[in-house]
Amino acid sequence: MSLYDKVFPPKKMTISNGKTIEKPASRLPLVAVILLIMTAISVKITGFDLRVLAERGNQFFVILGMMIPLRVSYMSQIWKPLFDTIKMSLLGTVVGAVLVVPFAMAASTNVIKSRLVISVMRLFLSIVRTLPTLVTALIATYVFGLGTLAGTTAIAIFTFAYMGKILYEEIETVDMGAFEAVEAIGATRVRAFVSAIIPQVLPSYISNGLFCFEGNVRYAAILGYVGAGGLGLILNEKLGWREYSSVGMILVMLFLTVFIIESVSRYCRKKLV
């Protein structure tokens, strides 16, 4: 019996057949106390002040008000960075999603029997997943120079890590009967994987890829802050010059673009799943 059960003893209940059972006390009060303590520590460490938030929070709406009326004439200068952002997101998503397939296969316990290989692959995917996209983009700008190539690389790495974990978990849930049958007739493990497992995970794989693409369009919009191209470059420039009407036009164009992409992506995912 745990310490919690000793402090809060289980409730004894008698069921219809006369047998007595014990129902453990709810852990919810303990969880609530731990969350409150962690919240208090977080407030202390971060210096969060609700009074300052209440007093200064209205400044956010002041800046939004300065964006109106929108500078419609600036729209012609937004199209190229906007298309750069979409191209970065699309190419980065495709490259990352394709490159991760063999790594996801190597990280799946029902396909690979070597614990060492599985552990190394999962550790590698975990390490890549911890890299912030902005940091990756900053490093890429030093390697490839300023421009969309650095942004595409950062998005590809993020997609690689994001899709990797989801994909190997999906592979582990498939029916292995077809895989074993293909192996039994002499096919290699890779050939059996391509023929028997990929068709089972393909719809959810494409669906997750589309969802990742939606998010990448939003992430790519801020990569320009570190010189990785796209909308972030002009957004950073206009914010620095406090040209809020132009900033508002950029945000509206980005919103409409993301909305259209999400609508098309949502329709496609419904057809796939």
C-alpha positions, 0 to 999 in steps of 0.5 A, spaced: 500 500 500 502 506 498 503 512 502 497 516 499 493 510 501 495 510 508 493 517 509 487 516 505 485 509 506 481 506 500 473 505 501 470 499 502 464 496 497 460 490 497 458 488 491 452 484 489 455 477 490 457 479 497 464 480 496 468 486 499 472 490 494 476 496 496 476 503 491 482 507 492 481 514 493 482 519 488 488 522 486 485 528 483 487 532 490 494 530 490 495 532 482 491 539 484 496 540 490 502 539 485 500 543 480 498 549 484 505 548 487 508 548 480 504 554 478 507 558 484 514 556 483 513 558 476 510 565 477 516 566 482 521 564 477 518 568 471 516 574 475 509 574 472 505 579 474 497 579 473 497 587 475 502 589 470 498 584 465 491 588 466 494 595 466 498 594 460 495 588 456 490 594 452 497 596 449 496 590 444 489 593 442 492 599 441 498 596 436 492 593 432 488 599 432 494 602 428 494 597 423 488 600 420 487 602 415 491 597 412 496 599 406 493 596 400 498 599 396 503 595 399 500 588 397 504 588 391 511 587 395 508 582 399 507 577 393 514 574 392 516 573 400 509 570 401 510 565 395 517 564 398 514 562 404 509 557 401 515 554 397 519 554 403 514 550 407 512 545 401 519 543 399 521 543 406 515 538 408 516 534 402 524 533 403 523 532 411 517 527 410 520 523 405 527 522 408 524 520 415 521 514 412 527 509 413 529 512 420 522 511 422 522 504 419 529 502 423 525 505 429 519 500 429 520 494 434 515 490 429 520 491 423 527 491 426 529 486 432 535 489 434 534 493 440 541 497 439 538 499 432 532 501 435 535 505 441 540 509 437 534 511 431 529 513 437 535 517 440 537 520 434 530 522 432 529 525 440 535 529 439 533 532 432 526 533 435 529 538 441 532 543 436 528 549 436 526 551 428 529 558 429 536 556 432 536 551 426 534 556 421 540 561 424 545 555 424 543 554 416 544 561 415 551 561 417 552 554 413 548 556 406 547 564 407 541 568 407 535 566 403 530 561 403 535 555 402 536 556 410 529 556 411 527 550 407 533 546 411 530 548 418 523 546 416 525 540 413 529 538 419 523 540 423 518 536 419 523 530 419 523 530 427 515 531 427 513 526 422 519 521 425 515 519 431 508 519 429 510 515 423 514 509 427 508 509 432 503 508 426 508 502 423 508 499 430 500 498 430 499 495 423 497 488 422 504 484 421 500 478 417 502 481 410 509 483 412 510 476 414 507 473 408 511 477 403 518 475 407 516 468 407 516 467 400 523 470 400 522 478 399 527 482 403 525 486 409 525 492 406 521 489 400 516 487 405 516 493 408 514 497 402 509 492 399 506 490 406 506 496 411 507 502 407 500 501 404 497 501 411 500 507 413 500 511 407 493 515 408 495 517 415 502 519 413 499 523 408 494 526 412 500 528 418 504 531 412 498 535 410 497 537 417 505 539 418 505 543 412 499 547 415 503 549 421 510 550 417 507 555 413 506 559 419 513 557 422 516 559 416 513 566 416 517 568 422 524 565 420 526 571 416 527 574 423 534 570 422 535 571 415 532 565 412 527 568 407 520 569 406 515 574 409 519 574 416 524 579 412 519 584 410 515 583 417 521 584 421 523 590 417 516 594 417 515 592 425 522 595 426 520 602 422 513 602 426 510 602 419 504 598 422 499 599 416 504 595 412 504 590 418 497 589 418 497 588 410 502 582 411 498 579 417 492 579 413 495 576 407 498 571 411 492 569 415 488 568 408 493 564 405 493 560 411 486 559 411 486 557 404 491 552 405 488 549 411 481 549 408 484 545 402 488 540 407 482 539 411 478 537 405 484 532 403 485 529 410 477 527 410 478 524 404 484 520 406 482 518 413 
